[in-house]
Amino acid sequence: MQKKIFTLIFLTFLSFHSKATFTPVTLTGFNGDAIANGIGNASASTTVDVDGVNYAFVAQDFQATSSSPAPSYYLPTGGALTSLLTPGLGFQLASYSSNNVLRLSGSTSTTNTGTLSFATAQTAGELYVLCTSGSGNSTATITVNFTNSTSQTFTNISVLDWYNGTASVAGIGRVNTTNNITEGTSANPRLYEVKLTLSSTNYSNQIASITVTKTSTSTEILDVLAVSKNDVCTGTPTTTGITPSPATVCSGNAAVLTVNGVPTSAGITYQWQSLSGTTWGNIASATSQSYTTPALTAQAIYRCIVTCSGSSLSVTTNPDTVNVATSFTPPYLETFESIINDNDMPNCMSGTHVGTYIYTRSASIGNNTGNHTPGGTKYAAFRYSCQDTMFTPALNLTAGTTYQIGFWYNTDGLSGWTTLGAAIGTTPNSAAMTTTIGTPLSGPTNMTYQQYTGTFTPTTSGVYFVGIYCKANSIPWYISIDDISVNISTCAGTPTAGTAAASVTGGCAATNFTLSITGGSTGSGISRQWQSASSATGPWTNLASGTTTTYSVSGITATTYYRNYVSCSGSGLGDTSNVVTVNKYPLVYTATTSGTVCAGSNVTLNTSNPTPGATYQWSGPNSFSATTASAIINNATTAANGSYTLTTTVNGCTASQSVTVTVNPKPVITATGTNPTTCGGTNGTLIVSGLTANTAYVIAYTFNSSASTHNITTTATGSYTFTGMSTGTYSNISATSAAGCVSDPVNPVTISNPVSVPDPIAGSNAPICTGATLSLNASSTLSGVVYHWSGPNGFTSTTQNPSISNATVAASGTYTVYTTYQACTSNTVSVNAAVNPKPNANIYVSNSTTICQGSFVTLSVSTVAPGNTYQWQNNGGSIGGANGNTYDANADGNYRVIVNNASGCSDTSTVIPVTVIALPASAITHSGPLTICQGNSTLLEGPTGTGYSYQWYKDGSQISGATNIDYSAKNAGFYTLIVTGTGGCNAVSAGVTVTVSTPVTPIITFDGSALSTSGFASYQWYKDNTPIPGATNATLTITSNGYYTVTGTDAAGCTTMSAMALISTLNVGNLTVNGNDVNIYPNPASTMVHIDAAAKLNVQIRNLEGQTVMTKKAASDIDISGIANGVYMISLTDKDGNLIKIDRLIIVH
């Protein structure tokens, strides 16, 4: 069960305390938890089921898993329940997480009785027990136990199945504890309340407990869940008066009177009274809060005395008058034209299920419904599935007068109208309609109105009611009824005899019986005559005084046949009823038995001619008694031998006959044996005793799975000895008597050798690995025994502890050994010995075991098998983590591997020596810088060593012929050196990068007064090839004509000189154009260059080698599309040849 805190919530009942006196009682003594709750399997939170087939109640919070849906129907959290039947009554269930039900099953005292104790003893006037029954209805006895050791018992309490009955609590759900499937509806399952009204003498007694005893003894389960109490009233009871329903009744109907405003406390009693003249008198048995009057034909006045038993004080209600509507005297006709609304019943008519299966209508509702009355529109109707009756109002009928009763009917033409007819009775209810009128119709389908008629002659004057009844299935729609009439009639035409019946079907000579006729014609002019015959076909004789509808016959002298003849004086015509047979009993009965049997079998007693309605009484030895036609003597013994008598009674007539029962005794035997005198001998004996002396029997036994039987005759001692018996076990030993009765088998008898050689104890040192010695061993508790070994490959030995040296796998298998002593042999015992193969640890080497430093040689196990494990060793020590079937050796040493297989066998390889040669030195040194000017070189040098050879590489590619120890590098790149030393082992140096600085030629620009260049770390200007002292800036202001050049030194120290610039006209003041005012654009340019100056200038473009590539005179726009990409010098002069400007021009197409 779910272990969690369960809080009892009593808030639901607070209103009960203020309005009523119902109080839940806290109980102990529940014997099971039948409410599944919480998350988890239902079987985990319950200990019992409700119905014996694995269904339990389900709580609101139950889920099989946390993702399972919550149940749709359940017991609410907290366990508070409210009654659907008794206003203000509630119950409180025990915790869902502990025992919460008193579950009673079976018919023994340990399972069918339980006691629930009140946690606090208290008084009450009424107890309400909440319970239910699973797998069928239960009956019970409940005893209320008081603290003063007295009690009050309530018997014959019926508790209905939890899926059948008027529920106090419904729709609470249930769960199958085997699969966690929940189910339920708003109506099921159900709990029921049992009201226990305590006697007034017990009102002051404290209640200690209730004891519940299940008195029904089938497989149903009785479950008790809670008890609530109602306190005894105090003071003077109150009442608000009587409510009649209805206040005015139609003649022949009853009214229901109810006292209102009475307290709900226990101990309230009622006594209804009626007024006769001026005297009030108690009405017998009218002691409930409601009282149903008898059928009334005249006004009646009632009142009620309400008494509180707790105080003995009473109050009397005001009188209430029930009025009675007027009855009708034929002729009577109902046309339904007086109804105002549909389903009104006119003029004190009534019916069952009006508005559901019986209708009155003011117009057709289809399906061939409608009115019959000429000029009318209204009618009545029955609906499909009806089983109902409509009743006329009270009719005053006179004894001896024949009344013609009729109505008109019209169907929808569909099948399914099972029965339509009329009957008459003294009250308007179906049970009172005891006399059938006319001949009921079976399956009418007429679609035009037809009349149903019949007659009735009352034997007593008084009030009667005619009932028109209809029964139908669900197939048709409506059958219309109209113009119901009752009239006084006289006979005419052919009368109807009706149905004859006898009050008995037969009897003995002293049996009296009555003949009666039902149905048929009645009224003025109708006469009847009862007739009898000894044959069903006559001849018929009139019975004296047999001229009424009933006729009494005294005694039965022989089987006789009867009928009734009816005649109409007005027409002279008659009719004959059916024939009724009355038999004379008793018939002939024969008692039989199932035959002679052996003791322990069943004997069946039978009667050869069982008759419906007969009663039976068997009697015999040992007070045997049975009351069925067939009876069984179970497990009969010889004490059952004797005469058994069957007495048969039919309709008061009795006959007896006897039969003899014979039960033969069953042999009772014992069996023993003696052993042979030698081992393996056949002179043992088997002795069977306990039989009758000198009597023939058949002895059966089984030896070595072979069954045999032997016809023998016992000795004077009642025994028989079988000789020449071999050792072994003799079982299923039995004896069969001449009567065919077989004894029960006795215990097996074992005949053994005279010496018992104990079984040896055997063993071995297996499992072992191939190549080891397999040692077998055996021992015996008996000295002097000889051992006999055998095993695989034809192995045999008589040595106690033999061995097999250098064992192979072929020696694996089962070895057996037995011992002999004198001529006796022990059982054979076996030893399983396993010789497991060793793994193969041979090593395969991938290449030479002499390796260069930094490389490795792969060592591999030649044979790899699943389940093998490996451990590589170097110089005898295990290598950590080296547990694979291969190992890459990269260090000097002697290597081997140890291989273990799944059987625990191992193998160690031979040693593999590995030699590692050290690598030569390979570092590169250099004496000069690694950044050089174009055309220069730097010397790279390798290490010296004996036997070294060298190979230089640039940018990863071998330099052809560069095999000396040093190399002069002139080109930029990444240089490495491979040095080959002893054993051909190579070492690759770390690389060095040589950078070559490519010089850029300075470009001189002239703006008319100064020369300038850029892009270098330092400068030196020259005039006429002579350095100008202090001219070390990027700009030089000139003061005289001449040839100017400039050298530029870059960051790498590489120096280059510009092209020569000739300055021949320095008369700046006479220049027509100032170079500072001239713009050359775009620059860089691709197709056109524009000169923006105050006058047109001459243009000369030279490459950096000083070659002229273009000249233009008086140009302002220059097409350069034909000049290759590159850097050029552009010079501008005026028309007099004066240099205006020099600038660098970049052409990019």
BAGU-695831 format. One record per residue (C-alpha): residue in three letters; x negated, y, z. Coordinates in steps of 0.02 Angstrom, whole numbers, plus 50000, padded with zeros to 5 digits. Each point is the difference from the previous one (the first is absolute). Example, Ala and Ser with C-alpha at 12.3 -4.5 7.8 and 13.67 -1.06 7.14 Angstrom:
<nodes>
ala493854977550390;ser499315017249967;
</nodes>
This chain:
<nodes>
met500005000050000;gln499475017849975;lys499195006650159;lys500485018250015;ile500885011650118;phe501894998949988;thr500995014250076;leu501794996750052;ile501045014249937;phe501615003050095;leu500455016849922;thr501304991349896;phe500944995450157;leu500025016950087;ser501695003849923;phe500694983550069;his499675005450178;ser500945016249977;lys501484992849904;ala500114981850049;thr499284987650121;phe499094988349878;thr498194997450054;pro498654988849923;val499254987550122;thr498124996950011;leu499714981249992;thr498624987350027;gly499954981749948;phe499935001149811;asn499094984949929;gly499435005749828;asp499545014549886;ala501154999549848;ile499715017849936;ala498615002649870;asn499195017050021;gly498445009949955;ile498804997049856;gly499544981849968;asn500794983249962;ala501714997650080;ser499384983650074;ala498665009650095;ser501245011450091;thr501324986850042;thr499984984050101;val501714993049954;asp501255001649859;val501865003650012;asp500754985749901;gly498784985450000;val499535003049816;asn498665013450020;tyr501055015949999;ala499735013350133;phe500665017550032;val498995014449924;ala499535016650083;gln499995016949913;asp498095001050002;phe499664982549928;gln498844998749849;ala499094984449941;thr498555011349947;ser499705018750013;ser500515001749816;ser501574989250015;pro501695009049985;ala500965003350161;pro501544989050027;ser501685006949940;tyr500974992550146;tyr499244998650173;leu500165001650188;pro499665018350043;thr498435005950086;gly500295000050188;gly501304986049994;ala501565010550041;leu501584993049916;thr501795006749995;ser501544988949991;leu501095001149845;leu501474992850097;thr500075008150172;pro499865019050006;gly498635005850117;leu499214982850019;gly498134998549968;phe498634987250026;gln498135001250033;leu498884986449927;ala498434994350089;ser498285005049932;tyr499684994349822;ser498244995350054;ser500464987450136;asn501334986750030;asn501665007949948;val501234985849971;leu500724985650101;arg499964986449867;leu501024984150035;ser499964984749887;gly500324981450008;ser501044990750127;thr498794996350143;ser499875009850161;thr498265006149956;thr500575008749842;asn501835004450016;thr500045010050163;gly499155016150052;thr500205013550132;leu499805018849977;ser499695009050164;phe500525017950035;ala498465010550039;thr501105008850129;ala501524991350075;gln501575010449971;thr501904999349998;ala501125000549846;gly501764997149944;glu499544993949826;leu498434993349915;tyr499695001049814;val498764987049934;leu499165003649832;cys499644983849909;thr500064990649835;ser499844982349931;gly498834993749864;ser500364985649879;gly501824998250052;asn501225004850137;ser499584996750183;thr501074997450153;ala499415004350174;thr500395001450184;ile499405015750092;thr499905000650189;val499835016550092;asn498964997250157;phe500205011650151;thr498745003650137;asn501174992450130;ser499764982849915;thr501735000349920;ser500335000249814;gln501345001949865;thr499974988949846;phe500655003749824;thr500234984849888;asn500374996349816;ile499135015749941;ser499824999849810;val498525008949919;leu500105000949811;asp498604997549875;trp498995015949972;tyr500705001049822;asn501844997750045;gly501175009650115;thr500545016950065;ala498375008150052;ser499585011150146;val498375004549912;ala499744996949813;gly498745002749862;ile498454997850108;gly498994989749873;arg498974984450019;val498304993249939;asn499394983049945;thr498494997050112;thr499204988149873;asn499875012649856;asn500395017350078;ile501495002849883;thr501305011450081;glu501844999749958;gly501685006450060;thr501505010549954;ser501035013250086;ala501064985650069;asn498714986450037;pro499264993450109;arg501215003050146;leu499985000650189;tyr501554996850104;glu500585006450168;val500784988050127;lys501065008750132;leu500004992150173;thr501375007250112;leu499614996750182;ser501384995750121;ser500475014050120;thr499344989650146;asn498255001649924;tyr500035018949971;ser498985003450158;asn498784985549977;gln498235004249941;ile499574991049837;ala498304991250005;ser499984991149832;ile500974991449863;thr499734981949949;val500374995549819;thr500304981949950;lys500194995249818;thr501374986849996;ser500014996549813;thr498774986149957;ser499635001649814;thr498515008949919;glu500645017750029;ile498965012150105;leu500785011550132;asp499075016650025;val500365012350142;leu499205017349984;ala500755012450124;val501315003250135;ser500955016050042;lys501215002750144;asn501595010150028;asp500345006450174;val501664997550090;cys501215014549994;thr500345011150151;gly501445011450051;thr501645001849907;pro499904995949813;thr500535013149873;thr501064998149844;thr500645011749865;gly501514989249958;ile500554986949874;thr499765001049812;pro501234988949901;ser499584993949824;pro501225002849921;ala501225010150106;thr501464993149897;val499924982249932;cys501034991449873;ser501154986950069;gly499084983750030;asn498305008450012;ala498905002950151;ala499155015750066;val498275001450080;leu499945010450160;thr498335006550068;val499605008850164;asn498845014749965;gly498765009850107;val499564985650116;pro498224999450074;thr498814987349925;ser499444993750170;ala500234981850046;gly501424994650114;ile501405008949906;thr501554988949986;tyr501615002549905;gln501794994250023;trp501275004149865;gln501845001350046;ser501615001149901;leu501635008350049;ser501544989150011;gly501495010750041;thr499355010050147;thr498714987350060;trp498164999349954;gly499274982649989;asn498254993549973;ile499674992349829;ala499134983250018;ser498194999649938;ala500105018449946;thr498425004950096;ser498905008249869;gln499755018249954;ser501034996949843;tyr501634990549989;thr500884993349844;thr501884999650020;pro501044985449939;ala500945002149836;leu501285013450040;thr501785001349938;ala500535013550124;gln499235014750091;ala498834995550145;ile499135010150139;tyr498304995750076;arg498765006550126;cys498324994150074;ile499294999550177;val498115003349998;thr499064994250157;cys498195002250057;ser499504983950087;gly498565008650085;ser501165011750094;ser501694990949984;leu500735016649941;ser501205000649852;val500815012049879;thr501584996849897;thr500185007249825;asn501535009449939;pro501264988649912;asp499864998349811;thr501494996349888;val499814989349842;asn501445002849878;val500604986949875;ala500605004149825;thr501674992849940;ser500064982349925;phe500954995949838;thr501504988549969;pro500144992249825;pro500335004249866;tyr498235007449997;leu499085007549850;glu498295008449995;thr499595009449838;phe498495009850069;glu500755016049928;ser499985008050173;ile498105000750018;ile499225017349997;asn498164995349983;asp499104985149926;asn499764986050128;asp501455006150109;met500984984950062;pro501875004649990;asn501364997050127;cys499014990350131;met499184988649875;ser498234994550047;gly498604989849927;thr498244993350024;his498595010849929;val501155013649933;gly498975011449889;thr498704986549969;tyr500894984749933;ile501815006050011;tyr500535016249916;thr501565010449974;arg499955011349848;ser501035014149927;ala499384996849822;ser499134986649897;ile498134997750032;gly499734989949840;asn499754981549974;asn501874997449965;thr500535007150169;gly501645009450018;asn501775001550067;his501474988149980;thr501445010050076;pro501065007649860;gly499675018749999;gly498604998450129;thr498125002649994;lys499334992650161;tyr499494982450050;ala498814989650107;ala498534989349943;phe498734987150056;arg498175002149947;tyr498714987149942;ser499184989450139;cys501525002750112;gln500504987550135;asp501395011050068;thr501845001950044;met501225014849994;phe501464999350124;thr501775006649992;pro500685009950148;ala500974990750134;leu501544991449927;asn501534995050106;leu500474982549942;thr501444988950060;ala499804981850040;gly500784988149872;thr500115013349864;thr499014996749841;tyr499035014949933;gln499385002049823;ile498245007950009;gly499105006449846;phe498765012349923;trp499415004549827;tyr498184997649946;asn498935004149847;thr498154994949971;asp498605007249895;gly499974983749899;leu498334994350072;ser499654983550085;gly499495000250182;trp501675003250088;thr499864984250104;thr501635000950097;leu501515011650007;gly501474996150116;ala501125005250144;ala500244994250180;ile501025005450152;gly499645001450185;thr500495009050159;thr498515012250006;pro499125009349859;asn498354990549997;ser499344986249888;ala499924986950137;ala501865002550040;met500544996949819;thr500444981850036;thr501414997149875;thr499645000349813;ile501295008549888;gly500224992749827;thr498604991249906;pro498325009050006;leu499275004149830;ser498294993349949;gly499025010349874;pro501385011649929;thr499485009949844;asn501675007949944;met499795017649931;thr501835004750015;tyr500965000850165;gln500734983550062;gln500994996550159;tyr499434988750141;thr501474993050103;gly500354988350145;thr501254997550140;phe499904999750189;thr501294994550129;pro499505004950179;thr500474988250139;thr499945014250127;ser500685017549981;gly498725013850025;val498685010949919;tyr498974992749857;phe498675006549881;val499714994649820;gly498184999149945;ile499465000449817;tyr498264992649989;cys498684999249864;lys498334991349983;ala498785003849857;asn498184998749949;ser498945014249929;ile500474997549816;pro501705009149978;trp500445018050041;tyr501785003250067;ile501684991450021;ser501485012050019;ile501414996950127;asp501695009249999;asp501834999050051;ile499884988750153;ser501754994050048;val500884989750135;asn501854995449971;ile501284987650068;ser500204985649875;thr501094984749957;cys499324984949907;ala500204996849812;gly499124989249872;thr498734986550045;pro499315001850178;thr498184996850046;ala499654985950123;gly498365007150071;thr498554990350076;ala500284985550122;ala498754995650137;ala499864988450152;ser499215005050165;val498934984049997;thr499264989349863;gly500294984450103;gly500084992550173;cys500404984950104;ala501744993750039;ala500335012650138;thr499475015249898;asn501345013449974;phe499835012749860;thr500925014049909;leu500395002649816;ser500105018049936;ile500305009549839;thr499195016749952;gly500505011349859;gly501424995549886;ser501745007149987;thr500975006450149;gly501605009550028;ser501844998149978;gly500504984049906;ile498324991550024;ser500014982950088;arg498614987450035;gln499844981150031;trp498484990450063;gln499754982849920;ser498854985050036;ala499374984449908;ser498804985550027;ser499215003749831;ala499425016549925;thr501174996949853;gly501564995650102;pro501364995150016;trp500405014850112;thr501165000350151;asn500765015750079;leu499485002750180;ala501425002950122;ser500065018250060;gly498555004149884;thr500805015749927;thr498865013750067;thr498295005949945;thr499224990050142;tyr500354982050054;ser499324990450150;val499574981349987;ser499784989050155;gly498694986149984;ile499154992149849;thr500604982549960;ala499114998749833;thr499155011149872;thr501445010749930;tyr500225012849859;tyr501065016150019;arg500685013949889;asn501275014350008;tyr501425003149878;val500755017749981;ser501625004449912;cys500955016049956;ser501894999050027;gly500265014549879;ser499244990849852;gly500034981850056;leu498154998749953;gly498614993050111;asp498124997350016;thr498874987250087;ser498445004150101;asn498334991049999;val499834982950085;val499184999150173;thr499204983850064;val499944995550186;asn498894984850037;lys500134987850143;tyr498354997550096;pro498884991950053;leu499084993949845;val498834984950006;tyr498235004250058;thr498494988550000;ala498485002650114;thr498314994849926;thr498165000150050;ser498385001749902;gly499514982250048;thr498774990750111;val498465010550037;cys498384999050095;ala499705009650160;gly499465018049965;ser501095001749843;asn501615009949984;val501724991649995;thr501385008749902;leu501844997350047;asn501275004349863;thr501854999949959;ser500484993849828;asn501445012149975;pro499695017350076;thr501545010949985;pro500115019250006;gly500825005550161;ala499574983850093;thr499064999850165;tyr498794986250051;gln499344992750162;trp498604987250005;ser499594990750163;gly498764986450041;pro498634993450115;asn498975011950108;ser501455012650002;phe499785003249814;ser501235013049934;ala500225009449835;thr501425010049922;thr499534999449815;ala500514987749865;ser498184994849986;ala498854998750152;ile498164995650020;ile499124990550141;asn498265007249988;asn498464989550038;ala501094985550053;thr499404987350129;thr500674982750043;ala501015008450137;ala501105006949858;asn500604982449955;gly501864997250019;ser501725005149939;tyr500425017949944;thr501815005849984;leu500655013749881;thr501655008250048;thr500775010449859;thr501395012750029;val500995008249858;asn501455011750039;gly500164992150172;cys499914982049935;thr498594989150067;ala499144983749941;ser498434991050062;gln498754987549930;ser498354992950064;val498344995449919;thr498484990750071;val498255007650002;thr498474988550005;val498265007050037;asn498574987249993;pro498475002850111;lys498355005949924;pro498454989750045;val498765008350118;ile498224993449980;thr498215002250060;ala498424994949904;thr498244995550060;gly498474991849924;thr498394990250042;asn498315002549915;pro499064986749900;thr498574991250090;thr498685005349870;cys499685015549899;gly500954998749836;gly500934985050067;thr501814995649957;asn500584991750161;gly500865015350076;thr501854999750049;leu501525011849987;ile501344997050134;val501795006849985;ser501024999150162;gly501665005650075;leu501134990049883;thr501384987550040;ala499314982650035;asn500074986749864;thr500805012049875;ala499625003349817;tyr499335017249951;val499115008349855;ile498375008350059;ala499265013649888;tyr498345008850013;thr498745009549893;phe498144995349992;asn498745009149893;ser501435009649913;ser500824983549952;ala501744996550072;ser500594982350034;thr501484991150081;his500054983450091;asn501474989050051;ile499684993650175;thr500874991750146;thr499565005850173;thr499364989150140;ala500894996850161;thr499225015950067;gly500735010549858;ser498315003249917;tyr499054994749844;thr498124999249971;phe499205002649827;thr498294991349991;gly498525001549879;met500085018950003;ser498555010449933;thr499345015850079;gly500935016049957;thr501575009750045;tyr501754992449990;ser501345013649988;asn501885001949967;ile500334984350102;ser501874996550011;ala501224985850028;thr501654997349907;ser501364989550081;ala501144988049909;ala501345013750009;gly498875011249898;cys499575011850145;val498225006649992;ser498995004650153;asp499115016650013;pro498174998349943;val498764997950142;asn498295007950018;pro498654993049883;val498934985450063;thr498135000449961;ile499004983649996;ser498145003650017;asn498344990749990;pro499384993050167;val498495011549998;ser500225018349960;val498495006549908;pro499965018950025;asp499785010949849;pro498225006549982;ile499605018550013;ala499095005449842;gly499105015849945;ser498585007149895;asn498825014849989;ala500905005949842;pro500165011949918;ile498194999949943;cys499075006349847;thr499244989349865;gly498324992950046;ala500424998650186;thr500344983750093;leu501854995450022;ser500204992050172;leu501544989750044;asn500424995250178;ala501304989150088;ser500374994150176;ser501224988350089;thr500614998150177;leu499824981249979;ser498244992850014;gly499374987449875;val501025005449852;val499304999149822;tyr500165015549891;his500504998949817;trp499665015749896;ser500475003349818;gly499975015549893;pro499665008049830;asn498844992249870;gly500254982750075;phe499265004950168;thr500164986750136;ser499144997750166;thr500214990150160;thr498875011950095;gln500895009850135;asn499235016749943;pro499424998549819;ser499215014249899;ile499695005049817;ser498365009049967;asn499785013749869;ala501885000049975;thr500745006249836;val501725007149962;ala500514982549945;ala499894994850183;ser501495011150042;gly501644991550041;thr500934989550129;tyr499054987450105;thr501004987050096;val499524989350147;tyr500854986350099;thr499404988550136;thr500194981550030;tyr499954990450162;gln500174981349998;ala501364997749867;cys500905016350037;thr499835015649897;ser500285018250044;asn500895012249891;thr498965008849868;val499525018050032;ser499295011949872;val498755014249994;asn499955012949861;ala498205004849960;ala499565014049882;val498285001849917;asn499985017249924;pro498875004949855;lys498605012750029;pro500005015649891;asn498645002949866;ala498815014050051;asn498885000049843;ile499495017849947;tyr499985006549822;val498805014649965;ser500525012749869;asn498245005849950;ser498215001350064;thr499795000450188;thr498565012549981;ile500865016849983;cys499575018249997;gln500425011250146;gly501795006349985;ser500644985049898;phe500704983350060;val500174981849953;thr501734991550015;leu500044983850097;ser501594989449973;val500704984150078;ser500124987749855;thr501604991450059;val501415010650070;ala501524991750080;pro501575007250082;gly499865001450189;asn498095000550003;thr499115013350104;tyr498245006649971;gln498575007750101;trp498445006449910;gln498365000650096;asn498315008549972;asn498484993050086;gly501164989350109;gly501085014350063;ser501825002649950;ile500335015049890;gly501465010350069;gly501515000449884;ala499184987949877;asn501444987649997;gly500414998549815;asn499534986449879;thr498715012149921;tyr498695011650073;asp498955013749916;ala498264998850077;asn498985016449991;ala498704997350135;asp498524988350026;gly500394983950090;asn500524981749995;tyr501864998349966;arg501194985650031;val501884997450023;ile501004989450124;val501694993949928;asn501424993750112;asn501594992049932;ala501764999050073;ser499614983150076;gly498615007350106;cys498594992249898;ser498505010649950;asp498484999849882;thr498455011249996;ser499145004349836;thr498134999649963;val499055016250028;ile499845012449856;pro498505012250022;val500245017749932;thr498525012249970;val500265018949980;ile498675010449907;ala499805018350053;leu500345013449868;pro498575011649939;ala499965018750045;ser500905011049871;ala500015018250061;ile499655013949867;thr498875014750044;his499635015849898;ser498625013350011;gly500895013849904;pro501725007850008;leu501524990249938;thr500685015649912;ile498895004749853;cys500055012049855;gln500364993849829;gly498424992949924;asn499184996650167;ser499934982950093;thr499884993250176;leu499074984150054;leu501014986050086;glu499004986250092;gly500444982650065;pro499264989950147;thr498424989649985;gly499964981550040;thr499124984049953;gly500784991849849;tyr501305013849979;ser500745004149827;tyr501045015349959;gln501425005549887;trp500655018049998;tyr501835004249961;lys500855016549952;asp501865001850029;gly500114981050022;ser499164996049834;gln498294992049986;ile498655011949938;ser499044990949865;gly498154997750043;ala500205008250171;thr499184985650097;asn498625009150092;ile499985004450183;asp500375018249954;tyr501025009049869;ser499945018249935;ala501805005949987;lys500325013949874;asn501874998149977;ala501405003150122;gly500804984350074;phe500154987550144;tyr498434989350013;thr499854983150088;leu498644986850014;ile500114981050011;val498494992150083;thr499734981349978;gly498954991350132;thr499604982350062;gly501144986349938;gly500815011749874;cys500995009150134;asn500535017349944;ala500295015850099;val500935014949928;ser499455017150062;ala501095014150056;gly500185011749849;val499365017849976;thr500815013349891;val498915010549883;thr500775016549944;val499365009449844;ser500375018649997;thr500405005949821;pro499405018149973;val501225013349937;thr499305013649886;pro500335017350072;ile501085011149888;ile499635018549997;thr501415012449983;phe499765018549964;asp501235013550043;gly499025014649925;ser498955004150153;ala499674983650089;leu499624981749963;ser500784986350106;thr500154981150019;ser500714988050134;gly500094981950069;phe498254997850076;ala499215000050171;ser498605012349951;tyr499505010949851;gln498475008049915;trp500165013049863;tyr498695002049863;lys499635014449878;asp498954995749851;asn499614983350084;thr499315008450154;pro500864997750168;ile500775016050062;pro499475002150181;gly501464999550119;ala501254995849861;thr500704984550091;asn501855004050002;ala501364994349881;thr500135017849928;leu498625010749925;thr500225018649961;ile498925003949849;thr499075016349970;ser499054996349840;asn500174990249839;gly499184983049979;tyr500204981250002;tyr500834993750160;thr500174982350067;val500514992650170;thr499604983550089;gly501264991850117;thr499544987150134;asp501434988850061;ala500234991950171;ala498974984949946;gly498525011249958;cys500174997849813;thr499585016049900;thr500575004849823;met499785015849895;ser501305009449901;ala499945004949819;met499135016649964;ala501055015749996;leu499335014249893;ile500405017450065;ser499455012249862;thr501135015050020;leu500135006050174;asn500615017549960;val501554997150099;gly500645017649983;asn500064998549810;leu501014983850001;thr501675001549913;val500754986450111;asn499694996850184;gly499764981350032;asn500975001350164;asp501535005149901;val499964984949884;asn501064984650035;ile499734983049916;tyr501504988550020;pro500594987050020;asn498494991750076;pro499974985049995;ala500815000349827;ser500624986849879;thr500455008149831;met499855019150007;val498945012450099;his500545018250012;ile498795014850022;asp500825014850090;ala498875015349974;ala500125018549954;ala499244996249828;lys499764984749893;leu498384990750044;asn498884987549913;val500074982350075;gln498644986550010;ile500314982950081;arg498494988950043;asn499874983150083;leu498904997250152;glu498554994849887;gly500035017649927;gln500744994649833;thr501275012149921;val501644991149963;met501045015449944;thr499815018649958;lys501395012549967;lys499915018649961;ala501235012950063;ala501044986150076;ser501375000650131;asp500784982549976;ile498884984949972;asp500564982649945;ile498964987250096;ser501004984449955;gly498534993849897;ile498735000750140;ala499714984450105;asn500424999350185;gly498615006950109;val499215014950087;tyr499405014249886;met499255017750012;ile501025013949917;ser499095016649960;leu500905016249953;thr499095014449908;asp500645016249928;lys499835005949821;asp498265006950039;gly499424983350070;asn500035005650181;leu500334985150121;ile501635003650087;lys500304983650097;ile499404981950018;asp501124987250082;arg500244981250015;leu501424992649894;ile500764982950037;ile500904991549856;val501214986050041;his501164993149865;
</nodes>
